[in-house]
Amino acid sequence: MTTPTLGVCYYPEHWSEDVWETDAARMAEVGIKYVRIGEFAWSRLEPKPGQLQFDWLIRSMDVLGRHGLKVIFGTPTATPPRWVVDKLPDMLAVDVQGRRRGFGSRRHYDFSHLGYREECARIVRLLSDAIGDHPALAGWQTDNEYGCHQTTLSYSPAAKEGFQRWLEQKYGSIEALNTAWGAVFWSMDYDRFDQIELPHLLVTDGAPAHLLDFRRYSSDQVSAFNKVQYDILKARRPDLPVIHNFMGRFVDFDHYDLAETLDVAAWDAYPLGHLDGGPESDEVKRAYMRQGEPDFQAFYHDLYRTVGHGRWWIMEQQPGPVNWATHNPDPLPGMARLWAWEAFGHGAEVVSYFRWRQAPFAQEQMHAGLLRPDSEPAPAYDEASQVARELKQIGLAGTANKGRVAIVYDYESEWAWQIQPQADGFSHGAHVRGIYAAFRKHGVDIDIISPHTKSFAGYDIVAIPALFSWNDDLRSAVESFEGHLLIGPRTGSKTENFSIPARLAPDLAANLLDVKVMRIDSINPAVEVEVKGGGAVTHWRERIETKANVIFEDVEGWPVLMSQGKLFYLGAAGTKALVQRVVDYLIAEADLPTLALPAGVRCRTRDGFRIYVNYGAHAATLVPASDEAGYALGSAEMTPAGVTVARLARAS
């Protein structure tokens, strides 16, 4: 049984050694168990080539261990020191405009550069040998936030050579590549693989298949980079978990693929920073400026639970104002507690706050910590202490319950609709999150699942929104599913080579779904076409030929929602009201149990408990559910940023 607990990110190299002992003692008093260190310390671990200075690191781990704290060591490869760049000057990535990126910040390396990959293997091996048997060591983190700062795609000579090799391995012959890419169009046929350029600095659009293959190649390089470190760390200590801290909304590489060489998936949760810079409406940003959008953090909890094959952490949880968004508001009092409890409700093993003490210097000096720069407690210090006490009081264990609803989320679909949006701003992720939010408002537990899922068994409803291309596993899962299935617009509209399928979208057999998309109406999102009975189509709608039952149609007579048995097809993007109406219809058809949640309140069940959180700016009153046997924490009366934990009378 997994007992959830707290962690914190700490940088002993930033502070005088005489404060380490006091810091460690205070961490233990708060109730913190895990401390992540090391991920940006390469220049202090090896200030010159081969001049290893690991003594201070070992002493810091000794101090933390004396206070019962467990260390997650982050490999320092996200910030190679100046001497590494001097040694390998071509290791720096090149941006889409052909400009070489520079030293002086972080993540200044190219995933395709094999020489840098070897340099990383060397330092990781040395560190694993030096601290691998330390009694305080509890796990490893590889690098830090792969893909952050738009660093997945590089247009360097190393990337060009690697891409050409990757293409030759994939296609085998140049004739096969020409066919797959439709190279006959605009006389783009190639004679040899070494003629192929990277798809940037072009006069106009490149071949979509060329662009997509470059995204696939670049994603594979991130996975290969991680595997080098994973193999070294697991060989040294096969009993310790290897973790990586992903970032929500970062979609330039396939997180499912990379996690094949991880034991635990983690992500860095900054609800206010992501809301400020996100695509949400001004109305939503005003309403939730100090809380975060109510379904944002939960979506990524559910995603990374799947990415991590059931095991996931938050490695960095926002404790106060951050420094990197356009605007950085102070969270509503109680949010550092609420965000932690919500994560635990979705199955988190650890919620680790970033960071212990606010740094008074350098780029992140405006980023809050649990302590202020003067070492006095910041508001989140007491909130973290409260969470630790409450966890101990309740005895939460186990993991999140399996959802009754599953939604397919696919990184390749994100890339495809960036390459060929057809309607500016069309997003696979936006469709997934919109459907997710509509279910979640009913208190329904949801799982986010991979596009390579082979079976939907155990789910009442599965949604597949805006999927780029079918694969054999997913087709098999669709054909064998006995529950209610919602297929969203644009699904199956391309083959894996980015061509229109012969039988057109959604490219399913007529006995499953007799629907054929004849053409697309991509409309300005400021324009709405009303749907009879409520809601409206906006941004995207499909002219459909069908013998299926038309459930909803717009005022111009275009089918919007169709059904054939338990299989439903949504042929348009729509307003929140339309998406909610579609989801409500499916819930009714599947006779799915729901909860009557007040506005702004969300919940998730875990190991005999239902955890309610109030994202609203106003108090809310819960309606006790029939399967609940009282409250283990809080009550039916929820304050803003309030948390209530109900005890379930029976397994749900």
C-alpha positions as CSV (number, residue, x, y, z in Angstrom):
1,M,0.0,0.0,0.0
2,T,1.3,3.4,-0.9
3,T,1.1,6.1,1.8
4,P,1.2,9.6,0.3
5,T,3.6,12.1,1.7
6,L,5.3,15.5,1.1
7,G,8.6,16.5,-0.4
8,V,10.5,19.7,-1.2
9,C,13.1,20.9,-3.6
10,Y,16.4,22.1,-2.0
11,Y,19.6,23.5,-3.2
12,P,22.4,23.1,-0.6
13,E,24.9,24.6,-3.1
14,H,23.0,27.9,-2.8
15,W,23.3,28.2,1.0
16,S,26.1,28.3,3.6
17,E,26.8,24.9,5.0
18,D,26.0,26.1,8.5
19,V,22.3,26.4,7.7
20,W,21.9,22.9,6.3
21,E,21.3,21.3,9.7
22,T,18.6,23.9,10.7
23,D,17.0,23.6,7.3
24,A,16.8,19.8,7.5
25,A,15.4,19.9,11.1
26,R,12.7,22.3,10.0
27,M,11.8,20.2,7.0
28,A,11.3,17.2,9.2
29,E,9.1,19.3,11.6
30,V,6.9,20.3,8.6
31,G,6.3,16.6,7.8
32,I,8.4,16.5,4.7
33,K,9.9,13.1,3.8
34,Y,11.6,13.5,0.4
35,V,14.1,16.2,-0.7
36,R,15.1,16.6,-4.3
37,I,18.6,18.0,-4.8
38,G,21.4,18.3,-7.4
39,E,19.6,18.9,-10.7
40,F,21.4,22.2,-11.5
41,A,24.7,21.7,-9.6
42,W,27.1,20.4,-12.3
43,S,29.4,23.4,-12.1
44,R,29.8,22.8,-8.4
45,L,30.2,19.1,-8.8
46,E,32.8,19.4,-11.5
47,P,34.0,23.0,-11.8
48,K,36.7,21.9,-14.4
49,P,37.0,18.8,-16.6
50,G,37.7,15.8,-14.3
51,Q,38.0,18.0,-11.2
52,L,35.3,16.2,-9.1
53,Q,34.0,17.9,-6.0
54,F,31.4,15.5,-4.6
55,D,32.3,15.9,-0.9
56,W,29.8,18.8,-0.3
57,L,27.1,16.8,-1.9
58,I,27.7,13.8,0.3
59,R,27.9,16.0,3.4
60,S,24.5,17.5,2.5
61,M,23.0,14.1,2.1
62,D,24.5,13.1,5.4
63,V,22.7,16.1,7.1
64,L,19.4,15.3,5.4
65,G,19.6,11.7,6.3
66,R,20.3,12.4,10.0
67,H,16.9,14.0,10.1
68,G,15.1,11.1,8.5
69,L,14.8,12.8,5.1
70,K,15.1,10.8,1.9
71,V,17.0,12.2,-1.1
72,I,15.9,12.2,-4.7
73,F,19.0,13.1,-6.7
74,G,18.5,15.0,-9.9
75,T,21.1,14.3,-12.6
76,P,22.6,17.7,-13.5
77,T,22.5,17.4,-17.3
78,A,19.9,20.2,-17.8
79,T,22.6,22.8,-17.1
80,P,26.0,21.8,-18.5
81,P,28.7,24.2,-17.3
82,R,30.6,26.6,-19.5
83,W,33.6,24.3,-19.9
84,V,31.4,21.6,-21.4
85,V,30.1,24.1,-24.0
86,D,33.7,25.1,-24.7
87,K,34.6,21.5,-25.2
88,L,31.6,20.8,-27.5
89,P,30.6,24.1,-29.1
90,D,28.3,22.4,-31.6
91,M,26.2,20.9,-28.7
92,L,24.1,24.0,-28.6
93,A,20.7,23.7,-30.3
94,V,19.6,25.8,-33.3
95,D,16.2,27.4,-33.4
96,V,13.7,27.4,-36.2
97,Q,15.1,30.6,-37.6
98,G,18.6,29.0,-37.9
99,R,20.1,30.8,-34.9
100,R,22.4,29.0,-32.5
101,R,21.1,29.2,-28.9
102,G,23.6,30.4,-26.3
103,F,25.1,29.7,-22.9
104,G,23.9,31.7,-19.9
105,S,20.6,30.1,-18.9
106,R,19.6,26.5,-18.9
107,R,18.6,23.6,-21.1
108,H,21.4,24.7,-23.5
109,Y,21.9,21.4,-25.4
110,D,20.8,19.5,-28.4
111,F,19.2,16.1,-27.9
112,S,20.7,14.9,-31.2
113,H,24.3,15.7,-30.2
114,L,25.8,12.3,-29.5
115,G,29.0,13.8,-28.0
116,Y,26.9,15.6,-25.3
117,R,25.0,12.4,-24.7
118,E,28.3,10.7,-23.9
119,E,29.3,13.6,-21.6
120,C,26.0,13.1,-19.7
121,A,26.6,9.4,-19.4
122,R,30.0,10.1,-17.9
123,I,28.9,12.5,-15.2
124,V,25.8,10.3,-14.4
125,R,28.0,7.2,-14.0
126,L,30.5,9.1,-11.8
127,L,27.7,10.4,-9.6
128,S,25.9,7.1,-9.3
129,D,29.1,5.4,-8.3
130,A,29.8,8.1,-5.7
131,I,26.4,8.3,-4.0
132,G,24.6,5.1,-5.1
133,D,25.0,3.4,-1.7
134,H,24.3,6.5,0.4
135,P,21.7,5.5,3.0
136,A,19.6,8.6,2.4
137,L,19.3,8.0,-1.3
138,A,15.8,7.0,-2.3
139,G,15.6,7.6,-6.0
140,W,16.9,9.5,-9.1
141,Q,15.4,12.2,-11.3
142,T,16.8,12.3,-14.8
143,D,17.7,15.8,-16.0
144,N,14.9,18.4,-15.5
145,E,11.8,19.3,-17.5
146,Y,12.6,17.9,-20.9
147,G,11.3,20.2,-23.6
148,C,11.0,23.3,-21.4
149,H,11.8,26.6,-23.2
150,Q,11.1,25.0,-26.7
151,T,14.2,22.9,-26.6
152,T,12.9,19.6,-28.1
153,L,13.2,20.7,-31.8
154,S,16.6,21.6,-33.0
155,Y,17.7,22.5,-36.5
156,S,21.4,21.8,-36.0
157,P,23.8,19.8,-38.2
158,A,23.7,17.0,-35.6
159,A,19.9,17.0,-35.9
160,K,20.1,16.9,-39.7
161,E,22.5,14.0,-39.8
162,G,20.5,12.1,-37.2
163,F,17.2,12.8,-39.0
164,Q,18.6,11.4,-42.3
165,R,19.8,8.2,-40.5
166,W,16.4,7.9,-38.8
167,L,14.5,8.2,-42.1
168,E,16.7,5.6,-43.8
169,Q,16.1,3.2,-41.0
170,K,12.4,3.8,-41.0
171,Y,11.7,3.7,-44.8
172,G,14.5,1.5,-46.1
173,S,14.4,3.0,-49.6
174,I,14.2,6.5,-50.9
175,E,11.3,5.4,-53.1
176,A,9.3,4.4,-50.1
177,L,9.9,7.8,-48.5
178,N,8.9,9.6,-51.7
179,T,5.6,7.7,-51.7
180,A,4.9,8.2,-48.0
181,W,5.5,11.9,-48.2
182,G,3.7,12.5,-51.4
183,A,6.9,13.9,-52.8
184,V,5.6,14.0,-56.3
185,F,3.6,17.1,-55.2
186,W,5.6,20.3,-56.1
187,S,8.5,18.1,-57.5
188,M,9.9,17.3,-54.1
189,D,11.2,13.8,-55.1
190,Y,14.5,12.8,-53.5
191,D,17.3,10.6,-54.9
192,R,19.2,10.0,-51.7
193,F,18.5,10.3,-47.9
194,D,21.4,12.8,-47.5
195,Q,19.6,15.3,-49.8
196,I,16.8,15.7,-47.2
197,E,16.9,19.0,-45.3
198,L,15.3,19.8,-41.9
199,P,11.9,21.4,-42.4
200,H,12.5,25.0,-41.7
201,L,13.4,28.2,-43.5
202,L,11.2,27.1,-46.4
203,V,9.5,29.5,-48.8
204,T,6.0,28.2,-47.7
205,D,4.5,25.0,-46.3
206,G,6.6,21.9,-46.2
207,A,5.1,18.5,-46.8
208,P,3.0,17.6,-43.8
209,A,4.5,14.1,-43.6
210,H,8.0,15.6,-43.7
211,L,7.1,17.9,-40.8
212,L,5.5,15.1,-38.8
213,D,8.4,12.7,-39.3
214,F,10.7,15.4,-38.0
215,R,8.5,15.7,-34.9
216,R,8.6,11.9,-34.5
217,Y,12.4,11.9,-34.9
218,S,12.9,14.7,-32.4
219,S,10.6,13.0,-29.9
220,D,12.6,9.8,-30.3
221,Q,15.8,11.7,-29.4
222,V,14.4,12.8,-26.1
223,S,13.5,9.2,-25.3
224,A,16.9,8.0,-26.3
225,F,18.6,10.7,-24.2
226,N,16.6,9.6,-21.2
227,K,17.4,5.9,-21.8
228,V,21.1,6.5,-21.5
229,Q,20.7,7.8,-18.0
230,Y,18.1,5.2,-17.0
231,D,20.2,2.3,-18.0
232,I,23.2,3.6,-16.0
233,L,21.1,4.4,-12.9
234,K,19.2,1.1,-12.9
235,A,22.4,-0.9,-13.4
236,R,23.8,0.8,-10.3
237,R,20.8,0.5,-8.1
238,P,18.0,-1.6,-9.6
239,D,15.9,-1.2,-6.5
240,L,15.6,2.6,-6.6
241,P,13.0,4.4,-8.8
242,V,14.0,6.5,-11.7
243,I,11.8,9.5,-12.1
244,H,11.4,12.4,-14.6
245,N,9.6,15.7,-14.0
246,F,7.4,16.4,-17.0
247,M,5.6,19.7,-17.6
248,G,1.9,20.0,-18.4
249,R,1.0,21.7,-21.8
250,F,4.5,20.7,-23.1
251,V,3.7,18.5,-26.1
252,D,6.8,18.5,-28.3
253,F,7.7,14.9,-27.4
254,D,5.7,11.8,-26.6
255,H,5.6,11.4,-22.8
256,Y,4.2,7.9,-23.0
257,D,7.2,6.7,-25.1
258,L,9.8,8.4,-22.8
259,A,8.2,6.8,-19.7
260,E,9.1,3.3,-21.0
261,T,12.5,4.1,-19.4
262,L,11.1,5.5,-16.1
263,D,9.7,3.9,-13.0
264,V,7.6,6.9,-11.8
265,A,6.2,9.8,-13.8
266,A,6.3,13.2,-12.1
267,W,5.1,16.6,-13.3
268,D,5.7,20.1,-12.2
269,A,2.4,21.8,-11.3
270,Y,2.1,25.5,-11.5
271,P,-1.7,26.2,-11.9
272,L,-1.5,30.0,-11.7
273,G,1.5,30.4,-14.1
274,H,-0.1,28.1,-16.7
275,L,-3.5,29.8,-16.4
276,D,-1.9,33.3,-17.0
277,G,-0.2,32.1,-20.2
278,G,-2.8,29.6,-21.3
279,P,-5.5,29.7,-23.9
280,E,-8.4,30.1,-21.4
281,S,-10.8,33.0,-21.9
282,D,-10.3,36.3,-20.1
283,E,-13.5,35.5,-18.1
284,V,-12.0,32.2,-16.8
285,K,-8.6,33.9,-16.1
286,R,-10.4,36.6,-14.0
287,A,-12.5,34.1,-12.1
288,Y,-9.7,31.7,-11.2
289,M,-6.6,34.0,-11.2
290,R,-5.7,33.0,-7.6
291,Q,-6.9,29.4,-7.7
292,G,-6.1,28.0,-11.2
293,E,-8.6,26.7,-13.7
294,P,-10.5,23.9,-11.8
295,D,-9.8,21.1,-14.3
296,F,-6.3,22.0,-15.4
297,Q,-4.2,20.4,-12.7
298,A,-6.6,17.4,-12.4
299,F,-6.3,16.6,-16.1
300,Y,-2.5,16.3,-15.8
301,H,-2.7,14.3,-12.7
302,D,-4.8,11.7,-14.6
303,L,-2.5,11.9,-17.6
304,Y,0.7,11.3,-15.7
305,R,-0.9,8.5,-13.7
306,T,-1.2,6.7,-17.0
307,V,2.2,7.8,-18.3
308,G,3.8,6.4,-15.1
309,H,1.9,3.1,-15.4
310,G,0.0,4.0,-12.1
311,R,2.9,5.5,-10.2
312,W,3.2,9.3,-10.3
313,W,4.4,12.3,-8.2
314,I,4.4,16.0,-8.3
315,M,8.0,17.0,-8.2
316,E,7.4,20.8,-8.1
317,Q,4.1,22.2,-6.7
318,Q,3.6,25.9,-6.8
319,P,3.7,27.3,-3.2
320,G,3.1,31.0,-4.0
321,P,3.7,33.5,-6.7
322,V,6.0,32.3,-9.5
323,N,8.4,34.4,-11.5
324,W,8.0,33.3,-15.1
325,A,4.5,34.1,-16.2
326,T,3.4,37.5,-17.7
327,H,1.6,38.1,-14.4
328,N,2.3,36.2,-11.2
329,P,-0.6,36.6,-8.7
330,D,-0.4,35.5,-5.1
331,P,-2.6,32.3,-4.6
332,L,-5.8,32.5,-2.6
333,P,-5.0,31.5,1.0
334,G,-5.3,27.7,1.3
335,M,-4.5,26.8,-2.3
336,A,-1.1,25.3,-1.5
337,R,-3.1,22.9,0.7
338,L,-5.9,22.4,-1.8
339,W,-3.5,21.6,-4.7
340,A,-1.8,18.9,-2.6
341,W,-5.0,17.3,-1.5
342,E,-6.3,17.3,-5.1
343,A,-3.1,15.5,-6.2
344,F,-3.4,12.9,-3.5
345,G,-7.0,12.3,-4.5
346,H,-5.8,11.5,-8.1
347,G,-3.3,9.0,-6.7
348,A,-0.1,11.0,-6.2
349,E,2.5,9.2,-4.0
350,V,4.4,12.4,-3.3
351,V,3.6,16.2,-3.6
352,S,6.9,18.1,-3.5
353,Y,6.9,21.8,-3.1
354,F,9.2,24.1,-5.2
355,R,11.1,25.3,-3.3
356,W,12.3,25.3,0.3
357,R,13.6,28.8,0.5
358,Q,13.1,31.7,-1.9
359,A,16.4,32.5,-3.6
360,P,17.5,36.2,-3.1
361,F,19.5,36.1,-6.3
362,A,19.5,35.2,-10.0
363,Q,16.7,34.4,-12.4
364,E,14.2,32.9,-10.0
365,Q,14.5,35.3,-7.1
366,M,10.8,36.3,-7.4
367,H,9.7,32.7,-7.2
368,A,8.2,32.0,-3.7
369,G,9.2,29.1,-1.5
370,L,8.0,27.6,1.7
371,L,10.4,30.0,3.4
372,R,10.9,33.7,2.5
373,P,14.5,34.8,1.6
374,D,15.0,35.7,5.2
375,S,14.2,32.2,6.3
376,E,10.9,33.1,7.9
377,P,7.9,31.0,7.0
378,A,5.9,32.0,3.9
379,P,2.2,31.2,3.8
380,A,2.7,27.8,2.2
381,Y,4.9,26.6,5.1
382,D,2.0,26.4,7.4
383,E,-0.3,24.9,4.7
384,A,2.2,22.2,4.0
385,S,2.5,21.4,7.7
386,Q,-1.3,21.2,7.8
387,V,-1.4,18.7,4.9
388,A,1.2,16.5,6.6
389,R,-0.9,16.4,9.8
390,E,-4.1,15.7,7.9
391,L,-2.5,12.8,6.0
392,K,-1.3,11.3,9.2
393,Q,-4.8,11.8,10.8
394,I,-6.7,10.2,7.9
395,G,-4.4,7.4,7.0
396,L,-4.8,7.7,3.2
397,A,-3.2,4.9,1.3
398,G,-3.6,2.9,-1.9
399,T,-4.1,4.7,-5.2
400,A,-6.8,6.4,-7.2
401,N,-9.8,4.4,-8.1
402,K,-10.2,3.3,-11.7
403,G,-12.4,5.7,-13.6
404,R,-15.8,4.9,-15.1
405,V,-14.9,7.2,-18.0
406,A,-11.7,7.1,-20.2
407,I,-10.5,9.7,-22.7
408,V,-7.7,9.1,-25.3
409,Y,-5.0,11.7,-25.4
410,D,-2.4,11.5,-28.1
411,Y,0.8,13.6,-28.5
412,E,1.1,12.8,-32.3
413,S,-2.4,14.3,-32.8
414,E,-1.1,17.5,-31.1
415,W,1.8,17.7,-33.6
416,A,-0.5,16.9,-36.6
417,W,-2.9,19.7,-35.9
418,Q,-0.1,22.2,-35.3
419,I,1.3,21.2,-38.7
420,Q,-2.0,21.4,-40.5
421,P,-4.6,23.2,-38.3
422,Q,-6.9,24.1,-41.2
423,A,-8.7,26.2,-38.6
424,D,-6.2,28.5,-36.8
425,G,-6.0,27.4,-33.1
426,F,-7.5,23.9,-33.6
427,S,-6.1,21.7,-30.9
428,H,-6.3,18.1,-30.0
429,G,-5.5,18.9,-26.4
430,A,-8.3,21.6,-26.2
431,H,-10.9,19.0,-27.4
432,V,-9.7,16.4,-24.9
433,R,-9.7,18.9,-22.0
434,G,-13.1,20.3,-22.9
435,I,-14.7,16.8,-22.8
436,Y,-12.7,16.0,-19.6
437,A,-14.1,19.1,-17.9
438,A,-17.6,18.4,-18.9
439,F,-17.5,14.9,-17.3
440,R,-15.6,16.2,-14.2
441,K,-18.3,18.7,-13.4
442,H,-20.5,15.7,-12.6
443,G,-18.1,14.2,-10.1
444,V,-17.2,11.4,-12.5
445,D,-13.8,9.7,-12.1
446,I,-11.9,9.9,-15.4
447,D,-8.8,8.1,-16.7
448,I,-6.7,9.6,-19.5
449,I,-5.4,6.7,-21.7
450,S,-2.8,6.2,-24.4
451,P,-3.7,5.9,-28.1
452,H,-2.0,2.5,-27.9
453,T,-4.5,1.1,-25.4
454,K,-5.5,-2.4,-26.6
455,S,-8.8,-2.7,-24.6
456,F,-11.4,-0.4,-23.1
457,A,-12.7,-3.1,-20.8
458,G,-14.0,-1.9,-17.5
459,Y,-15.1,1.5,-18.7
460,D,-18.7,2.7,-19.1
461,I,-17.8,5.5,-21.5
462,V,-14.7,6.1,-23.7
463,A,-14.1,9.3,-25.7
464,I,-11.6,9.6,-28.6
465,P,-11.5,13.3,-29.6
466,A,-9.7,14.8,-32.6
467,L,-7.4,11.7,-33.1
468,F,-5.0,12.1,-36.0
469,S,-4.8,8.5,-37.2
470,W,-6.0,5.1,-36.1
471,N,-3.6,2.3,-35.1
472,D,-4.3,-1.4,-35.0
473,D,-4.5,-1.5,-31.1
474,L,-7.0,1.3,-31.0
475,R,-9.1,-0.1,-33.8
476,S,-9.2,-3.4,-32.0
477,A,-10.2,-1.7,-28.8
478,V,-13.1,0.1,-30.6
479,E,-14.3,-3.0,-32.2
480,S,-14.5,-5.0,-29.0
481,F,-15.8,-2.3,-26.7
482,E,-19.2,-3.0,-25.3
483,G,-19.7,0.4,-23.6
484,H,-20.6,3.8,-25.0
485,L,-18.0,5.3,-27.3
486,L,-17.8,9.0,-28.3
487,I,-15.6,9.8,-31.4
488,G,-14.8,13.4,-31.8
489,P,-14.3,15.6,-34.9
490,R,-11.3,15.1,-37.1
491,T,-10.7,11.6,-35.7
492,G,-9.3,9.2,-38.3
493,S,-9.1,12.0,-40.9
494,K,-5.5,11.1,-41.9
495,T,-3.4,8.0,-42.3
496,E,-0.1,7.6,-40.4
497,N,1.6,9.2,-43.5
498,F,-0.6,12.3,-43.3
499,S,-2.8,11.4,-46.3
500,I,-6.6,11.4,-46.4
501,P,-7.8,7.8,-46.0
502,A,-9.5,6.2,-49.0
503,R,-12.9,5.9,-47.2
504,L,-12.6,9.3,-45.7
505,A,-12.9,10.3,-42.0
506,P,-13.6,8.9,-39.5
507,D,-12.3,5.9,-41.4
508,L,-14.3,3.2,-39.7
509,A,-16.2,0.3,-41.2
510,A,-19.9,1.1,-42.0
511,N,-21.1,-1.7,-39.7
512,L,-19.5,0.2,-36.8
513,L,-20.3,3.7,-37.9
514,D,-21.9,4.7,-41.2
515,V,-20.5,8.2,-41.2
516,K,-18.5,9.8,-43.9
517,V,-17.0,13.3,-43.7
518,M,-17.4,14.9,-47.1
519,R,-15.8,18.3,-46.5
520,I,-14.8,20.7,-43.8
521,D,-16.2,24.1,-42.8
522,S,-13.5,26.0,-40.9
523,I,-15.1,29.1,-39.6
524,N,-13.9,32.1,-37.6
525,P,-14.2,31.3,-33.9
526,A,-16.0,34.6,-33.4
527,V,-18.9,33.1,-35.4
528,E,-21.3,30.6,-33.8
529,V,-23.8,28.4,-35.6
530,E,-26.6,27.5,-33.2
531,V,-27.5,23.9,-32.5
532,K,-31.2,23.1,-32.2
533,G,-32.0,22.6,-28.6
534,G,-29.0,24.4,-27.2
535,G,-25.3,25.1,-27.6
536,A,-23.5,26.2,-30.7
537,V,-20.9,25.0,-33.3
538,T,-17.8,27.2,-33.6
539,H,-14.4,27.0,-35.2
540,W,-14.9,23.6,-37.0
541,R,-17.8,21.6,-38.4
542,E,-18.0,18.7,-40.8
543,R,-20.3,18.2,-43.8
544,I,-21.4,14.6,-43.1
545,E,-23.1,11.9,-45.2
546,T,-24.6,9.3,-42.8
547,K,-27.2,6.6,-42.3
548,A,-26.7,6.8,-38.6
549,N,-29.2,8.3,-36.3
550,V,-28.9,12.1,-36.1
551,I,-29.4,13.2,-32.5
552,F,-28.3,16.9,-32.7
553,E,-28.2,19.1,-35.8
554,D,-27.5,22.8,-36.2
555,V,-29.9,25.3,-37.4
556,E,-28.6,24.9,-41.0
557,G,-29.4,21.2,-40.9
558,W,-25.9,19.9,-40.6
559,P,-25.6,16.8,-38.4
560,V,-23.7,17.5,-35.2
561,L,-24.1,14.4,-33.0
562,M,-24.9,11.0,-34.5
563,S,-25.2,7.5,-33.1
564,Q,-25.1,3.9,-34.3
565,G,-25.9,1.6,-31.4
566,K,-23.5,2.7,-28.6
567,L,-21.1,4.4,-30.9
568,F,-21.5,8.2,-31.2
569,Y,-19.8,10.7,-33.5
570,L,-19.5,14.4,-32.8
571,G,-18.9,16.2,-36.1
572,A,-18.1,19.7,-34.8
573,A,-16.2,21.7,-32.3
574,G,-18.5,23.6,-30.1
575,T,-19.1,26.0,-27.2
576,K,-18.8,24.7,-23.7
577,A,-22.6,24.5,-23.6
578,L,-22.6,22.2,-26.6
579,V,-19.8,20.0,-25.2
580,Q,-21.6,19.8,-21.9
581,R,-24.9,18.9,-23.6
582,V,-23.2,16.1,-25.6
583,V,-21.5,14.7,-22.4
584,D,-24.8,14.9,-20.5
585,Y,-26.5,13.0,-23.2
586,L,-23.9,10.2,-23.0
587,I,-24.1,10.0,-19.3
588,A,-27.8,9.6,-19.5
589,E,-27.5,6.9,-22.2
590,A,-24.9,5.0,-20.2
591,D,-26.9,5.5,-17.0
592,L,-23.7,6.6,-15.3
593,P,-23.9,7.6,-11.6
594,T,-23.1,11.3,-11.0
595,L,-22.8,13.7,-8.2
596,A,-24.5,17.1,-7.7
597,L,-21.4,19.3,-7.3
598,P,-21.7,23.0,-6.4
599,A,-20.1,25.4,-8.9
600,G,-16.3,25.4,-8.6
601,V,-16.2,22.2,-6.6
602,R,-14.5,19.1,-8.0
603,C,-13.7,15.6,-6.5
604,R,-11.9,12.3,-7.0
605,T,-12.0,9.0,-5.2
606,R,-9.0,7.1,-3.7
607,D,-8.9,4.1,-1.6
608,G,-12.2,4.4,0.3
609,F,-12.2,8.2,0.3
610,R,-13.7,10.9,-1.9
611,I,-11.7,14.1,-1.8
612,Y,-13.6,17.4,-2.5
613,V,-11.8,20.6,-3.4
614,N,-13.4,24.1,-3.8
615,Y,-11.9,26.1,-6.5
616,G,-14.6,28.7,-6.3
617,A,-14.2,32.2,-4.8
618,H,-17.3,31.6,-2.6
619,A,-18.4,29.1,0.0
620,A,-20.2,26.0,-1.2
621,T,-22.4,23.3,0.4
622,L,-22.0,19.7,-0.5
623,V,-24.9,17.3,-1.1
624,P,-23.7,14.1,0.6
625,A,-23.6,11.2,-1.8
626,S,-25.4,7.9,-1.1
627,D,-22.2,6.0,-0.9
628,E,-20.6,8.2,1.8
629,A,-20.4,7.5,5.5
630,G,-19.5,10.8,6.9
631,Y,-16.5,13.1,6.7
632,A,-13.0,12.3,7.7
633,L,-11.8,15.9,7.1
634,G,-13.9,19.0,6.9
635,S,-17.6,19.1,6.4
636,A,-20.4,19.7,3.9
637,E,-19.8,23.5,4.3
638,M,-16.7,24.3,2.2
639,T,-14.9,27.7,2.3
640,P,-13.1,29.0,-0.7
641,A,-10.0,26.9,-1.2
642,G,-11.6,24.4,1.2
643,V,-11.0,20.6,1.3
644,T,-13.4,18.0,2.5
645,V,-12.6,14.3,2.6
646,A,-15.6,11.9,2.7
647,R,-15.3,8.4,3.9
648,L,-17.0,5.9,1.5
649,A,-19.3,3.3,2.9
650,R,-18.3,0.7,0.4
651,A,-15.8,0.3,-2.5
652,S,-16.8,2.4,-5.4
